[in-house]
Amino acid sequence: MLLSVAAAAFLSSCIREEAPNAECDILEVDAAWLSANRDIIIGTPQISNYAVAFLVAEGVDCAALEPQFVLTPGATITKNGTSIEGEKTIIHYTAHAEDCVWSKPYEVSFTPRSVLPRDFVFSFENYTLDNSNRYNVWYEVYGNGTQRGIWASGNAGFAFTGKGQKAEDFPSAANPSGVEGDCIKLTTRDTGSFGKLAGMPIAAGNIFIGEFQSANAMKKPLEATRFGLQIVPAKPLYLCGEYKYKAGEKFTDKKFQEVPGCRDTCAIYSVLFEVDPDSVVTLDGSNVKSSERIVLIAQLDNPGEPEEWTSFRIPFEYANGKSFSMERLLNNGYAITVVASSSKGGDFFEGAVGSTLFVDNLRIEWESDVE
């Protein structure tokens, strides 16, 4: 009897002393709510550290939507208001941790689906600072004034190292020395002692169409890069643009050991791949160039190290024995990404600190645009 009482007292003490959860993340969209709204929600919502992005059918009153979320245990969420940016509706939330101390803001956005304008040029003229006011993020402005945040980079992951105090310190930064106006400057950076302890000694400068999930940056870095969006207007034929490049002096492996005789090189490529329109699974750093779902790929081979701006026009080539399907296109069954990186092996933390790639005026030529 005394043993039972003592055990109960010990168990009660353990329960009382357990600290309340200090996390307050949105983990996923409630499956029942998503299923009930499948007639207006297109594809899979994109969840990042401070945002949830929905793609919706045109003509939807998004301000009236009340999405439901799965949160970390014990967390709650409150709605703060709604704002409109062009065609995008943003509902502002605050997630509160169980400990009643920590909280974080979330922007839940609803954007009407639209494909990429056929004549669009990615000139990297439109950018701002992230919520911490430290690094650049890029967006595009379509002809009707709509702002679309289609670009992502690994800057949020580099922020964990503490080495980036201002925008130009980060691997991906805006630069005024473009072909005309601004361009993007991608630089492979040393991640310092923090990165080396985590097995990530370098961070290549990169920019890509898709999403970077900073919550996975340290645990699953390859999965943190989610490549591709459903913005395909036609069959892509050529990837075009302008670049210049200089490799860093010392090429190192993933253990930050020098590899004699190796010279770093950059990467510029685009991939079109198949998706399930109702349950979109993007590509990531482990399969963006090897997935069996890839239909077409264009990549700059032997980029060299041009000191002056150099133009390229790369044809898309079929992969995996696939062909382009107009039926799939009309059913929103394709996604596309464009990727540029200052170190080709940067996904696997191989490259040279100081490698620098400038990119400007990227564009895709589509089937109806080329005779």
C-alpha angles and dihedrals in degrees: 000000000000089000091054092049091049092049091050091049091050092049091048090051091051091051093049093049096050107113118238114255112270095196123100109177134146102236100181145333113272107265095218092052092046092050092050091053100042091119091068105024114081120205126329122330112245113230121195135164097286104008147056116201123200126190110212140184117265118268096031119142094229095177088069094055119107106195118198122219142197108231135191110279113290095007124129133196134215130196116234105181147292133267135183125224110181106300092343122100116205124195112197119217138173120213115209124204123231090248090064089228106083126058138159135197123243129196111206107195132192116199124183110239114257131161124235113276107254095233096043120139121200100220097160092228094130117072142129139180125278123247091277091052091233111103139031126258122188134218136175129231116214123211093267091055095258114148116219123188096207096144128084135176139183093254092111090058093049088053089071090067093064091224097110113080099156135021097264090055092065126088093246117044141156115253130193096216098085127139085265118000118329131000135176122266117205118193131178107234136198108243094206128218093325093057094044092052088052092050092249104108097166137032116208117214108248143168126189143163104256138047137304115214104207091187088070096039096103102030101040109010096172091053092048090074108074109187127204145030133213096249099118115139098177144337109312115231107173139016110213137181148111131269147162127199145190122186122223120251102246122045113207135186128231089281089055090248117144115251106209115222095019120119122196121240135189130241130223119169147135130217130196113198142172123260136179102247092216098044110028117198111186127206121255140197092286097056111014091117100025107043118125087227092069112113103172133015133183120188136171107242122201096003093178120189109290112184094201130052108286126193125223135187111187123187120230111239129199120255136193092018090285131142132208114263122206089197091057091046092053089049092054091248099143134075128188136199135189116204135190125178135175091221120039091209094043093115087067094039094253120133144076125292108239097031105145130197124185116198130184142162098018114179142160123229110215130208096260091049097058126058 
